[in-house]
Amino acid sequence: MEEEYEILESTVKDFNSKYVDNNSLKLENEAMGKEFVKILADQGFFSMAGQGEDGKGTDVKALSVVLENLAKSAPAVAVKTLMMNSFSAAVKEKEIIDSISNGSKSGTVTFSDLLVGKDQNGSLRMEGGKVKGGKEFVFGSDSNFVITLLDSGELALIKSGFTTGKKHKKLGFRSIGFSSITVDSADFLILSKEGRKVLERMYEELSIPVAAIALGMSEGVSQKALDYAKVRTAFGHYLKDFQPLAFDIASLVAEMDILKRYFHDLLGGTPSDKEALFLKHKALVLAKDISRTSLQIHGGYGYLEDFGIEKFYRDAMALSVLFHNEEKDMEKLAGLVFDSRAGFV
């Protein structure tokens, strides 16, 4: 890894040690307060949009290093950071970008438009110079700005004039709002006439950052499993001495190390769509498998919040639901592998 990214990695580790590790349970179950969000912003973690080599888009490598290391301690904080950068990358208004970067405002994108059927996800229409209607399943609904699809197919930035409905119960990332929104706004901006195409591209650009979060979660929860297996005894032996358990966790850690090497190799170049999609798919599967195994190793203690294992398990499932349309992603991956349309029958 290049020196600048090693420094960035060290910065995130110090941040976790100072602000996250002793507050991980609170950050999981309670809304992230303005003070904590401001601390995150002051680190520059929300300011990676517009830092690519051409001054546009996002420095994916730097962002991925940050997300991977944040997710080791607090997956919800990593997801919040991803949301802020994904939103900012799509916005051109300096005032809004600055407000996101300094932590005074927040924004979200309704990727659920791509993951949930139109009839289930609500309707937004133009009426008399206003955007009116509602959307369901808005992740980050506690934000100040929303980028969303209109029924006309346009992608709109809603700056104000929306309210949140009853919060949906969700499996993971409990500190991030998730609810319906009701919109009656004249304060909006059309970002693109080809909204779905733009939104799909934004979604595709999440592949490596989402994989980074999944790998960070795998690292965090596997270390908890290894540490516990070294000190917990059963029938006069440490858990690590039992062959089935030792072999299972060793196999998963080996898979994680291979994926991490692949991940960092991809960051060193320009990943193809196939490489990025493959990495995301495998990293998400690994995060679920390794957190489930860690939960089993901890036995009944794994279900207690104080151990922090059940959080990783829930968040691994939630990450897959929120940022992975498995059927469509796998159909696309199959098409890239076969170099023609595949897996549609």
N, C-alpha and C positions, 0 to 999 in steps of 0.2 A: 504494500500500500504506500502511496506517495506520502511524503512527510506532512503536507498540509492536511491530509485526511487523517493521518495518525494523530495530529494535534487536535483535530475536530473530535475524533473518537475519545481522546483523553478529556476534552472539555465536557462531553456528554456524561462520561463516567463520573467526573467530579460533580456535575449537576445532579445526577442521580443520588450520589452519596450525601449531598448537602440538602436537597429539597424533596427527594422522592422516596428513598428507601424506608425512611421512618414514618412516611405518611401514605404509603401505598394503599392501605385499606380505606382511608378517608377519600383519596383520589378516585378510588374505584366506586364507592357508594354514594358520594355526595358530588354535587355540581362543582366543577373547578372554579374556585373563587376568582374575582378580578385580580386579587393580589398575586395569586399563583400564575394566572395567565400572563400578567404583566412581566413576571420574572422569566417565564418562557420566552416571551417576545424580546425581552432585553438581551437574551442570549443570541438573538438573531435567528432563532429556529423558525420564525414565521416569515422570514425575509429572503427565502431562497428562490422565489419566483422572480424571473427577470435577471437571473445571474448565470444563464448559460453562456456558452462561448460567443454566441452572436448577440448577447444582451437580451434575448427573448427566452420565453419558456422558463424552465427550471433547471438548476444544476442537479440533475438526477443523482449523480454520484454522491455529492455532498449531502443531499436530502436523505438518501438511502442509508448512509453511514449514521446520520443522526437518528433516523427512525429505528434502525436495527438496535442501537444501543439504548434508546429510550424504552423500547419494548421489552428489554430484558428485565426491567424493574416495574414499569407501568404501561401496559399495552394501550390503555385508554389515552394516555398522554401522547403516545406515538400517533394514534389515530387522529387526535385533535390537531396535531402538528401537520399531518398529511392533508387534512381537510382545509386548513388555512392556506397552505401552499397551492393546493389544487384550485381553490377558489381564486386566489390572487393571480394565478397564471392565465386565467380567462378574462381578467378585467384590465381595462386600459386607463381608467380614471385614477390619476395620481392620488387624489384625496382619499379615495376608498382604499387603495393599496397601502398608503401610509397608515391609515387607521387600523388596518389588519396587522401591518408590520409592528406597530407599537403596542398592540394588544388592547387598544381602546374599543375596537369593534371586532366582530367575527362574521364569517360568511360560510355558506354551505352550498352544495350542488346536489340537486335531486337525481342522483344516479339510479334511484328507484324507478325512474321513468323507463330505464332500460331493463330492469330486473323484474318488474311486476307488470302484469297485464294492464292495458289502458283502462279497462272498465273498473279495475280494482284500485287504480292509483289516483282517481279523481280527474277533474277537468278545470282548465283555465282558459278563458276566452276573452277576446277584446270586445268591450261594449262602451260606446260613447267616449272613447279616449282613455278608458280605464281597463286594467286587467282585473277580471272578477272570477270567482270560483273558489275551488279548494283542492288541496293535494293531500293524499294520505302517505303514511310511512316516510315522513321527511326526517332523515337522520341529520342531527344538528339543527333541529327546529328552534332551538333557543338562540339562533344567530340573529344578527342585525340585517344581513343581506341574504338573498336567496337567488341562485341561478337555476332556472327551471324551464321545462318545455311547455309551450302553449299548444292548445288544440290545433292551431293553424300550422304547427310544425316549426315555428320560430323559437329561438332560444332567447329568453328574457332575463335580465337582471332586475329583480324587484328590490328597490332601495328602501321602501317603507310601505306602510299600509297593509300589513298582514299580521294576523294574530295566531297564536298556537291554540290548538284544541286540547282535548284530554290526552295526556301522555300515554303512549303504548308501553306495555310491559315488555322488556326485552331481555334476552339471555345475557348479553355482555355489554361492556362499555356503558355502565349505568350512569356514569357522570356526564354523559353527553345526551342532550335532549333528543327525544324520538317521539314525534306526534304528528297529527294532522295539522295543516295550516289553512286558515281562511283568508282569502286575498280580496281586497277592494282598493286598488292602488292606481293613482295617476302618476306616481313617482317610480317610473320604470324606464329601462333602456333595452332596446332590441339589440342583442349581440350578434345574431346571425339569422338569416332567412332559412338556412339549411341547418336547423337546430339539432335534429337527431344525428346527422352526420358529425357535427362538431362535438356533440355530447358523447357519441361513440368513440371518437378519437381521444377525448379527455379520459374516458374510461380505460381505453387501451393503454394510455400513458401511465396508468396507475399500476401496471403489472409488476414492475420491478420494485417500486416503493412498497406495495402490499407484500411482496415476497420478503422484503427487508424486515417488515414488521413480524411476519410469520417466523422468520429465522431467528429474530431477536427473542420472540416468545419461546421458541424451542430451546434456545440457549439458556434462558432464565429458568424455565421449569425443569430442564434436564439437570441443571446444577443443583437444584433443590432435591431432586431424586437421588443424585449421586451422594450428596452430603448426608441425606437421611439414611441411605442404605449402609453407610459406613459406621453409623453410630447406633442404629436400632438393631436389637437382637430378638431372635425367636428360636426357641428350642436350643439355646446355648450357642448359637452362631449369629454373626452379623448377617443382615439381609443380603449383603453383597456376596456372601459365600454360597448362597443357594443358586444352583446352576440355571434353572429356568429364568429367574429374575435377572441374574447377571448377564445372561446371553441376550435377553430381550432388550435391556437398556443399552448394552454395548452395541448391538446391531443398529439401534435407532441413533445413537451418538455417532456411529461411523457414517450413517446416511446423512446426518446433519453436517458433519465435517466435509463430506464430499460436495454437498449442496452449497455450503459456504464458499468452498474453493471455486465452484462454478459461478456463484454469485459475484465474487470479487473479480474473477476473470472477465465476466460480462461488463462490469463497471469500468474495466480498463479499456474498453472499446466502444463500438456502437452496436448494441444488441439488435438482432433481427426480431420481427414480431414473433416468430416461432420460438426463438430462444427465451424471450421475455415471458411468453405465455406458458411455456413449459416450466420455467422456473417458478412462476406464481402457482401453478397447479401443484407441483411437487412440494413446494414449501408449505402450502396450506394443508395438504394431506399430512405432511410430517408434523406440523404443529398440533393437529388434532390427535395423531397417534401418540406422540411423545407426551403430551399433557394427560391423555387418558392413562398411559402406562404409569406416569408419575403419580396420578391419583390412586391407582391400584396399589402401588408400592407403599404409599402412606396409609393404606387401609382406611379405617373410619376417620382418622385424623385428617385425611385429605379433604373431607367435606367441611371441615371447620375453616371459617374465614381467616382466622389468625395464622394459619399455615400458608395461605396464599396460593394453594394448589388449585382449588376449585375455580378461582378467578381465571387462571390461565386456561383451564379447560373450557369454561364458558366463553371466554374471549376468543379462543381459537375457533369455536363453532360460529360465533357471531361475525368474526372477520370473514369467514368463508361465505356466510349468507349475505353480508353487506357489500362485498367487493368481488364476488365470484359467481357469475351465472354459469354454473357448471355445464349445463347442456350446450349452451351457445359457445362457451369458451372451448369446450372439447370438440365441438363440431368444426370450429375454426382451426383448432390445432390439428385435427385429423386432415382437414383440407390442405394445410401447409405441409404436413408430413407426406401425404399422397400426391401433392402438387396438383390436386384437382378436387372438386367437391366430393366429400365423403362423409359417411356417418349420418345420413339424413333419412334412411328408411327405417 
